[in-house]
C-alpha cells in the first residue's frame, strides 16, 4: 500500500503520519507529482489560512494535479475546504472538486469552533462502523455549505457539511487523526476503500 500525504507547506502532517503509523501504515510525505500519481491513496491535509495555502499549491502545480487524481483522495480540514469551489477566507478560489462554497461562521457562535462535536446523517463507506452522533475533534472558523455531496453533518450555530464526497474524492472538516479510536476507524476505512 503506497500512501502519500501531500506536503505543500500547509499542514500538521506529522500527526497524520503518526496516526497512520499507529494503524500499521507507512505514509510518505511528498509534493512530487510522480510520487503522488503513483500512490494507492492520497491524503490532502491543511492547517492555516486558505489564500496562502492555495498560493503554495499553485507554486508547485498541485492545484492542477489534485483534481485529476484517480485514486481515493482524502482532504482533511483546510484540505477539504480548498477542494470546494471557493472560500470566504482570503476570498479564495478553490479546486472546484466539491460543488459548494465555504463561509465564515457568524459571531453568534464562538469562532473558531474548537473541540469535540458530533457528526450525523452519515452516508458513506468512509463511516463504516461509526455510530450516528459520534464525537470528532474540530478546529475551524469556516464551514462548507450543504450540497448533494454532503456525507456527514454537524451543528454549530447552523447545520453544515462536516464531510463531502465526489467520486474518488472525500473531505472531512474534522481531524480524524485527533479523534481517538473512532477517528482511526475512519482513516482505516479510507485505506480499505
Order of alpha helices (4+ residues) and beta strands (2+ residues): beta-alpha-beta-alpha-beta-alpha-alpha-beta-alpha-beta-beta-beta-beta-beta-beta-beta-beta-beta-alpha
